[in-house]
Amino acid sequence: MRSYVRFPLATRLLHWIAVIAVFTLLWSGLMLFNIHPRLYWGEVGYFGAPAVAELAGDTSTDPPQIELRVGSLSMDVTGIIGRINRQPYIRMFSYPQGFAFGENRALHFTAAWAFVLAWLYYLYHLIDSGRLRSVWWPRAGEMHPANIGRDILRHLKLHRAQGEAAKQYNILQKLSYLGVMLLLIPLIVLTGLTMSNSVTTAWPFLFDLFGGRQSARTLHFIFMSLLMLFVLVHVIQVFVAGFVNHFRSMITGRFNLSEEKS
């Protein structure tokens, strides 16, 4: 067993800032969504207008029967979803007594700016330190379908990398990290900005880019859901690869490297 410095200080600090910011955004964002649990496409959205997706409930029953509707499809989510003021809501993100919309919205935007600044600085750090090219960028041959297929199979078998292989990101990690950093996060930020009146007054082209304010809200919800899926898979993979070792390395920077089995 030997150890080496895997994560520089900048990576570790920005990782934990992002963790706090993302879960603050998730919590505050879903509390805001609970106020109007419907998603639309276009510029205008209101109760009575056709919805792309919605939480709908029969409040005449006890307990109320709640459905998740996406287009023509529906799913019974009674027990998972509850209701506030006769409207359906996501139970674990229900707003507390004394909830103030303006304060929660301010919290959401504060966390968003913390997240954006951390993201921008981390991109600068990746480029300036050379880690984007040396650690994240796929090497020659890694994008070959056969290599990608082998890596998918290893993940499905919950295979734990050992020895020198554990020091390198595999191709699925590289592609997912690059996709999140260079595509998904920018889309989350831009769709969030499209919902801001002050931003769209200065940059009205955002409406054309995303098809309207309500379309941007729907896409923002979808992109954030994809980010949560990435986080979930990321955490599962950390447990597969050795939770204590990886968690400690993201705090101290040092990673214990086990020898390959002969």
Buried (B, 14 or more C-beta within 10 A) or exposed (E): EEBEEBBEEBBBBBBEBBEEBBEBBBBBBBBBBBBBBBBBBBEEBEEEEEBBBBBBBEBEEEEBBBBBBEEEEEEEBBEEBBBBEEBBBBBEBBBEEEEEEEEBBEBBBBBBEBBBEBBEBBBEBBEEBEBBEEBBEBEEEBEEEEBBEEBEEBBEEEBEBBEEEBEEBBBBBBBBBBEBBEEBBBBBBBBBBBBBEEBBEEBEEBBEEBBBBBBBBBBBBBBBEBBEEBBEEEEEBBEBBBEEBBEBBBEEBBBBBBEEEE
